[in-house]
Every structure is written in structure tokens, then in C-alpha cells.
């Protein structure tokens, strides 16, 4: 039996990988529904799976015709 383990990437690393600010990433995440929030210390932070990052990348690079 295969065991599937989700690997999550923090919003700071995800923002760097996508070439955007954390603020923009959080806004896009809220609007698209990708990622999930967790409480980290005194603030909340988004975490993303690799698949969610791929989808966000496609979403943010779509051109308007």
C-alpha cells in the first residue's frame, strides 16, 4: 500500500517561488481558494501543496485576450 504524504510550503517560500510578494500571494489565495491557513505564533500564515502552487502559477500567468 502506498502512503501519500502531503508536503506543505510556507507562504514566504511560495511567494519567492512564484516571484510575488507575500501580500499578493495571500490576496490571490483568498480569491482562488488555494492554500490553507494555520496559526503560527501570533499570526496566521498560508501553506500550499505543490499542486496548489502549480495551479496558482497557471492562474497568475494566464493572459487576457
C-alpha positions as CSV (number, residue, x, y, z in Angstrom):
1,X,0.0,0.0,0.0
2,X,1.3,3.4,-0.9
3,X,1.3,6.1,1.7
4,X,0.6,9.6,0.4
5,X,2.1,12.4,2.4
6,X,1.2,16.0,1.8
7,X,4.2,18.3,1.8
8,X,3.4,21.9,2.5
9,X,5.3,25.0,1.6
10,X,5.1,28.2,3.7
11,X,3.7,31.4,2.2
12,X,7.2,33.1,2.3
13,X,8.8,30.3,0.2
14,X,5.8,30.0,-2.1
15,X,5.9,33.8,-2.7
16,X,9.6,33.6,-3.6
17,X,9.0,30.6,-5.9
18,X,6.1,32.4,-7.7
19,X,8.0,35.8,-7.8
20,X,5.5,37.8,-5.9
21,X,5.1,39.5,-2.6
22,X,3.5,37.6,0.3
23,X,0.7,40.2,0.4
24,X,-0.2,39.5,-3.2
25,X,0.0,35.7,-2.7
26,X,-2.3,35.9,0.3
27,X,-4.8,38.0,-1.7
28,X,-4.7,35.6,-4.6
29,X,-5.0,32.6,-2.2
30,X,-8.1,34.1,-0.6
31,X,-9.7,34.8,-4.0
32,X,-8.9,31.4,-5.6
33,X,-9.3,29.2,-2.6
34,X,-5.9,27.6,-2.9
35,X,-3.8,27.1,0.2
36,X,-4.9,26.8,3.8
37,X,-4.3,29.0,6.9
38,X,-2.7,27.9,10.1
39,X,-1.9,29.9,13.2
40,X,1.8,30.4,13.6
41,X,2.6,32.1,16.9
42,X,0.5,35.3,17.0
43,X,-0.4,35.4,13.3
44,X,-1.9,33.3,10.6
45,X,0.1,32.0,7.6
46,X,-0.9,30.3,4.4
47,X,0.6,26.9,3.5
48,X,0.4,25.3,0.0
49,X,0.9,21.9,-1.6
50,X,3.0,21.5,-4.7
51,X,-0.2,21.0,-6.7
52,X,-1.7,24.2,-5.4
53,X,1.4,26.1,-6.3
54,X,1.3,24.7,-9.8
55,X,-2.4,25.8,-10.1
56,X,-1.5,29.3,-8.7
57,X,1.3,29.6,-11.2
58,X,-1.0,28.8,-14.1
59,X,-3.7,31.1,-12.7
60,X,-1.3,34.1,-12.4
61,X,0.3,33.6,-15.8
62,X,-2.9,33.5,-17.8
63,X,-3.2,36.3,-20.3
64,X,-6.3,38.2,-21.0
65,X,-7.2,38.2,-24.7
